[in-house]
Amino acid sequence: MPDTVKPKATPEPKKVSVKAAQGTKSNISLVELILILMLVGLVFVFFFGMKQLKVDKANEAIAQTKFEAIVPTFQKIIAAMENYRKTDEFGDYPAFMEELNLGEINTPDFKFEYVFDTLTLTATSQASFGKAGVKVNYSINDKSYTVDDPEANKKPTVKDEWLPQE
């Protein structure tokens, strides 16, 4: 018997299931991924928001301290004006603040001005305050304070709660 050559059998290719192809990879759905990203985003928003809030409060406290430092100067000028009026032969306020002989009343943070026509004493903030141009006005006739801030949305500013109460 002649030897017959048997053809070698070729192995059939293995069929791999989709689950086996993914291996041990966990299945995270798109919804779960979005929820995780939202939670991480919320943590960052609150974390950085709280840090910014602390910085804003610290800057506001500095601005308040700088403003409260000039309140005695306001009161000193007002008292000197009232004394001047009492001793004036016509019972009038001074025409110029220099007549009061108060010395140097301006600070690096605020410059004082007086307008005789309207009887208004004004302290204008300088750049060292944190923002130039904030005006705190005192009306001698009304005995009241007002704040004029051209850029009220930009910090720092002078809040009405900081103004002295008559």
MODELLER restraints for C-alpha pairs under 7 A, 6 or more apart:
rsr = mdl.restraints
at = mdl.atoms
rsr.add(forms.Gaussian(group=physical.xy_distance, feature=features.Distance(at['CA:60:A'], at['CA:156:A']), mean=6.53, stdev=0.5))
rsr.add(forms.Gaussian(group=physical.xy_distance, feature=features.Distance(at['CA:63:A'], at['CA:129:A']), mean=6.80, stdev=0.5))
rsr.add(forms.Gaussian(group=physical.xy_distance, feature=features.Distance(at['CA:63:A'], at['CA:156:A']), mean=6.48, stdev=0.5))
rsr.add(forms.Gaussian(group=physical.xy_distance, feature=features.Distance(at['CA:73:A'], at['CA:105:A']), mean=6.84, stdev=0.5))
rsr.add(forms.Gaussian(group=physical.xy_distance, feature=features.Distance(at['CA:80:A'], at['CA:100:A']), mean=6.51, stdev=0.5))
rsr.add(forms.Gaussian(group=physical.xy_distance, feature=features.Distance(at['CA:81:A'], at['CA:93:A']), mean=6.14, stdev=0.5))
rsr.add(forms.Gaussian(group=physical.xy_distance, feature=features.Distance(at['CA:81:A'], at['CA:94:A']), mean=6.86, stdev=0.5))
rsr.add(forms.Gaussian(group=physical.xy_distance, feature=features.Distance(at['CA:84:A'], at['CA:93:A']), mean=6.40, stdev=0.5))
rsr.add(forms.Gaussian(group=physical.xy_distance, feature=features.Distance(at['CA:84:A'], at['CA:94:A']), mean=6.86, stdev=0.5))
rsr.add(forms.Gaussian(group=physical.xy_distance, feature=features.Distance(at['CA:85:A'], at['CA:91:A']), mean=4.95, stdev=0.5))
rsr.add(forms.Gaussian(group=physical.xy_distance, feature=features.Distance(at['CA:85:A'], at['CA:92:A']), mean=4.99, stdev=0.5))
rsr.add(forms.Gaussian(group=physical.xy_distance, feature=features.Distance(at['CA:85:A'], at['CA:93:A']), mean=4.89, stdev=0.5))
rsr.add(forms.Gaussian(group=physical.xy_distance, feature=features.Distance(at['CA:95:A'], at['CA:116:A']), mean=5.37, stdev=0.5))
rsr.add(forms.Gaussian(group=physical.xy_distance, feature=features.Distance(at['CA:96:A'], at['CA:114:A']), mean=6.94, stdev=0.5))
rsr.add(forms.Gaussian(group=physical.xy_distance, feature=features.Distance(at['CA:96:A'], at['CA:116:A']), mean=6.97, stdev=0.5))
rsr.add(forms.Gaussian(group=physical.xy_distance, feature=features.Distance(at['CA:97:A'], at['CA:114:A']), mean=6.23, stdev=0.5))
rsr.add(forms.Gaussian(group=physical.xy_distance, feature=features.Distance(at['CA:106:A'], at['CA:112:A']), mean=5.94, stdev=0.5))
rsr.add(forms.Gaussian(group=physical.xy_distance, feature=features.Distance(at['CA:108:A'], at['CA:126:A']), mean=6.97, stdev=0.5))
rsr.add(forms.Gaussian(group=physical.xy_distance, feature=features.Distance(at['CA:108:A'], at['CA:128:A']), mean=6.47, stdev=0.5))
rsr.add(forms.Gaussian(group=physical.xy_distance, feature=features.Distance(at['CA:109:A'], at['CA:125:A']), mean=5.67, stdev=0.5))
rsr.add(forms.Gaussian(group=physical.xy_distance, feature=features.Distance(at['CA:109:A'], at['CA:126:A']), mean=5.08, stdev=0.5))
rsr.add(forms.Gaussian(group=physical.xy_distance, feature=features.Distance(at['CA:109:A'], at['CA:128:A']), mean=5.30, stdev=0.5))
rsr.add(forms.Gaussian(group=physical.xy_distance, feature=features.Distance(at['CA:109:A'], at['CA:129:A']), mean=4.74, stdev=0.5))
rsr.add(forms.Gaussian(group=physical.xy_distance, feature=features.Distance(at['CA:110:A'], at['CA:123:A']), mean=5.79, stdev=0.5))
rsr.add(forms.Gaussian(group=physical.xy_distance, feature=features.Distance(at['CA:110:A'], at['CA:124:A']), mean=5.29, stdev=0.5))
rsr.add(forms.Gaussian(group=physical.xy_distance, feature=features.Distance(at['CA:110:A'], at['CA:125:A']), mean=4.44, stdev=0.5))
rsr.add(forms.Gaussian(group=physical.xy_distance, feature=features.Distance(at['CA:110:A'], at['CA:126:A']), mean=5.60, stdev=0.5))
rsr.add(forms.Gaussian(group=physical.xy_distance, feature=features.Distance(at['CA:111:A'], at['CA:123:A']), mean=5.41, stdev=0.5))
rsr.add(forms.Gaussian(group=physical.xy_distance, feature=features.Distance(at['CA:111:A'], at['CA:124:A']), mean=5.27, stdev=0.5))
rsr.add(forms.Gaussian(group=physical.xy_distance, feature=features.Distance(at['CA:111:A'], at['CA:125:A']), mean=6.58, stdev=0.5))
rsr.add(forms.Gaussian(group=physical.xy_distance, feature=features.Distance(at['CA:112:A'], at['CA:122:A']), mean=5.58, stdev=0.5))
rsr.add(forms.Gaussian(group=physical.xy_distance, feature=features.Distance(at['CA:112:A'], at['CA:123:A']), mean=4.42, stdev=0.5))
rsr.add(forms.Gaussian(group=physical.xy_distance, feature=features.Distance(at['CA:112:A'], at['CA:124:A']), mean=6.43, stdev=0.5))
rsr.add(forms.Gaussian(group=physical.xy_distance, feature=features.Distance(at['CA:113:A'], at['CA:121:A']), mean=5.88, stdev=0.5))
rsr.add(forms.Gaussian(group=physical.xy_distance, feature=features.Distance(at['CA:113:A'], at['CA:122:A']), mean=5.11, stdev=0.5))
rsr.add(forms.Gaussian(group=physical.xy_distance, feature=features.Distance(at['CA:113:A'], at['CA:123:A']), mean=6.40, stdev=0.5))
rsr.add(forms.Gaussian(group=physical.xy_distance, feature=features.Distance(at['CA:114:A'], at['CA:120:A']), mean=5.82, stdev=0.5))
rsr.add(forms.Gaussian(group=physical.xy_distance, feature=features.Distance(at['CA:114:A'], at['CA:121:A']), mean=4.57, stdev=0.5))
rsr.add(forms.Gaussian(group=physical.xy_distance, feature=features.Distance(at['CA:114:A'], at['CA:122:A']), mean=6.20, stdev=0.5))
rsr.add(forms.Gaussian(group=physical.xy_distance, feature=features.Distance(at['CA:115:A'], at['CA:121:A']), mean=6.58, stdev=0.5))
rsr.add(forms.Gaussian(group=physical.xy_distance, feature=features.Distance(at['CA:119:A'], at['CA:139:A']), mean=6.19, stdev=0.5))
rsr.add(forms.Gaussian(group=physical.xy_distance, feature=features.Distance(at['CA:119:A'], at['CA:140:A']), mean=5.56, stdev=0.5))
rsr.add(forms.Gaussian(group=physical.xy_distance, feature=features.Distance(at['CA:119:A'], at['CA:141:A']), mean=6.78, stdev=0.5))
rsr.add(forms.Gaussian(group=physical.xy_distance, feature=features.Distance(at['CA:120:A'], at['CA:137:A']), mean=6.50, stdev=0.5))
rsr.add(forms.Gaussian(group=physical.xy_distance, feature=features.Distance(at['CA:120:A'], at['CA:138:A']), mean=5.60, stdev=0.5))
rsr.add(forms.Gaussian(group=physical.xy_distance, feature=features.Distance(at['CA:120:A'], at['CA:139:A']), mean=4.70, stdev=0.5))
rsr.add(forms.Gaussian(group=physical.xy_distance, feature=features.Distance(at['CA:120:A'], at['CA:140:A']), mean=6.04, stdev=0.5))
rsr.add(forms.Gaussian(group=physical.xy_distance, feature=features.Distance(at['CA:121:A'], at['CA:137:A']), mean=5.73, stdev=0.5))
rsr.add(forms.Gaussian(group=physical.xy_distance, feature=features.Distance(at['CA:121:A'], at['CA:138:A']), mean=5.05, stdev=0.5))
rsr.add(forms.Gaussian(group=physical.xy_distance, feature=features.Distance(at['CA:121:A'], at['CA:139:A']), mean=6.54, stdev=0.5))
rsr.add(forms.Gaussian(group=physical.xy_distance, feature=features.Distance(at['CA:122:A'], at['CA:135:A']), mean=6.39, stdev=0.5))
rsr.add(forms.Gaussian(group=physical.xy_distance, feature=features.Distance(at['CA:122:A'], at['CA:136:A']), mean=5.59, stdev=0.5))
rsr.add(forms.Gaussian(group=physical.xy_distance, feature=features.Distance(at['CA:122:A'], at['CA:137:A']), mean=4.43, stdev=0.5))
rsr.add(forms.Gaussian(group=physical.xy_distance, feature=features.Distance(at['CA:122:A'], at['CA:138:A']), mean=6.26, stdev=0.5))
rsr.add(forms.Gaussian(group=physical.xy_distance, feature=features.Distance(at['CA:123:A'], at['CA:135:A']), mean=5.66, stdev=0.5))
rsr.add(forms.Gaussian(group=physical.xy_distance, feature=features.Distance(at['CA:123:A'], at['CA:136:A']), mean=5.19, stdev=0.5))
rsr.add(forms.Gaussian(group=physical.xy_distance, feature=features.Distance(at['CA:123:A'], at['CA:137:A']), mean=6.54, stdev=0.5))
rsr.add(forms.Gaussian(group=physical.xy_distance, feature=features.Distance(at['CA:124:A'], at['CA:133:A']), mean=5.86, stdev=0.5))
rsr.add(forms.Gaussian(group=physical.xy_distance, feature=features.Distance(at['CA:124:A'], at['CA:134:A']), mean=5.61, stdev=0.5))
rsr.add(forms.Gaussian(group=physical.xy_distance, feature=features.Distance(at['CA:124:A'], at['CA:135:A']), mean=4.47, stdev=0.5))
rsr.add(forms.Gaussian(group=physical.xy_distance, feature=features.Distance(at['CA:124:A'], at['CA:136:A']), mean=6.46, stdev=0.5))
rsr.add(forms.Gaussian(group=physical.xy_distance, feature=features.Distance(at['CA:125:A'], at['CA:131:A']), mean=6.84, stdev=0.5))
rsr.add(forms.Gaussian(group=physical.xy_distance, feature=features.Distance(at['CA:125:A'], at['CA:132:A']), mean=5.01, stdev=0.5))
rsr.add(forms.Gaussian(group=physical.xy_distance, feature=features.Distance(at['CA:125:A'], at['CA:133:A']), mean=5.39, stdev=0.5))
rsr.add(forms.Gaussian(group=physical.xy_distance, feature=features.Distance(at['CA:125:A'], at['CA:134:A']), mean=5.18, stdev=0.5))
rsr.add(forms.Gaussian(group=physical.xy_distance, feature=features.Distance(at['CA:125:A'], at['CA:135:A']), mean=6.43, stdev=0.5))
rsr.add(forms.Gaussian(group=physical.xy_distance, feature=features.Distance(at['CA:126:A'], at['CA:132:A']), mean=4.27, stdev=0.5))
rsr.add(forms.Gaussian(group=physical.xy_distance, feature=features.Distance(at['CA:126:A'], at['CA:133:A']), mean=6.58, stdev=0.5))
rsr.add(forms.Gaussian(group=physical.xy_distance, feature=features.Distance(at['CA:130:A'], at['CA:156:A']), mean=6.14, stdev=0.5))
rsr.add(forms.Gaussian(group=physical.xy_distance, feature=features.Distance(at['CA:131:A'], at['CA:156:A']), mean=6.33, stdev=0.5))
rsr.add(forms.Gaussian(group=physical.xy_distance, feature=features.Distance(at['CA:133:A'], at['CA:149:A']), mean=6.94, stdev=0.5))
rsr.add(forms.Gaussian(group=physical.xy_distance, feature=features.Distance(at['CA:134:A'], at['CA:148:A']), mean=5.99, stdev=0.5))
rsr.add(forms.Gaussian(group=physical.xy_distance, feature=features.Distance(at['CA:134:A'], at['CA:149:A']), mean=4.67, stdev=0.5))
rsr.add(forms.Gaussian(group=physical.xy_distance, feature=features.Distance(at['CA:134:A'], at['CA:150:A']), mean=6.89, stdev=0.5))
rsr.add(forms.Gaussian(group=physical.xy_distance, feature=features.Distance(at['CA:134:A'], at['CA:157:A']), mean=6.88, stdev=0.5))
rsr.add(forms.Gaussian(group=physical.xy_distance, feature=features.Distance(at['CA:135:A'], at['CA:147:A']), mean=5.77, stdev=0.5))
rsr.add(forms.Gaussian(group=physical.xy_distance, feature=features.Distance(at['CA:135:A'], at['CA:148:A']), mean=4.98, stdev=0.5))
rsr.add(forms.Gaussian(group=physical.xy_distance, feature=features.Distance(at['CA:135:A'], at['CA:149:A']), mean=6.28, stdev=0.5))
rsr.add(forms.Gaussian(group=physical.xy_distance, feature=features.Distance(at['CA:136:A'], at['CA:145:A']), mean=6.88, stdev=0.5))
rsr.add(forms.Gaussian(group=physical.xy_distance, feature=features.Distance(at['CA:136:A'], at['CA:146:A']), mean=5.84, stdev=0.5))
rsr.add(forms.Gaussian(group=physical.xy_distance, feature=features.Distance(at['CA:136:A'], at['CA:147:A']), mean=4.60, stdev=0.5))
rsr.add(forms.Gaussian(group=physical.xy_distance, feature=features.Distance(at['CA:136:A'], at['CA:148:A']), mean=6.32, stdev=0.5))
rsr.add(forms.Gaussian(group=physical.xy_distance, feature=features.Distance(at['CA:137:A'], at['CA:145:A']), mean=5.50, stdev=0.5))
rsr.add(forms.Gaussian(group=physical.xy_distance, feature=features.Distance(at['CA:137:A'], at['CA:146:A']), mean=5.19, stdev=0.5))
rsr.add(forms.Gaussian(group=physical.xy_distance, feature=features.Distance(at['CA:137:A'], at['CA:147:A']), mean=6.22, stdev=0.5))
rsr.add(forms.Gaussian(group=physical.xy_distance, feature=features.Distance(at['CA:138:A'], at['CA:144:A']), mean=5.65, stdev=0.5))
rsr.add(forms.Gaussian(group=physical.xy_distance, feature=features.Distance(at['CA:138:A'], at['CA:145:A']), mean=4.50, stdev=0.5))
rsr.add(forms.Gaussian(group=physical.xy_distance, feature=features.Distance(at['CA:138:A'], at['CA:146:A']), mean=6.57, stdev=0.5))
rsr.add(forms.Gaussian(group=physical.xy_distance, feature=features.Distance(at['CA:139:A'], at['CA:145:A']), mean=6.50, stdev=0.5))
rsr.add(forms.Gaussian(group=physical.xy_distance, feature=features.Distance(at['CA:145:A'], at['CA:163:A']), mean=6.87, stdev=0.5))
rsr.add(forms.Gaussian(group=physical.xy_distance, feature=features.Distance(at['CA:147:A'], at['CA:158:A']), mean=6.99, stdev=0.5))
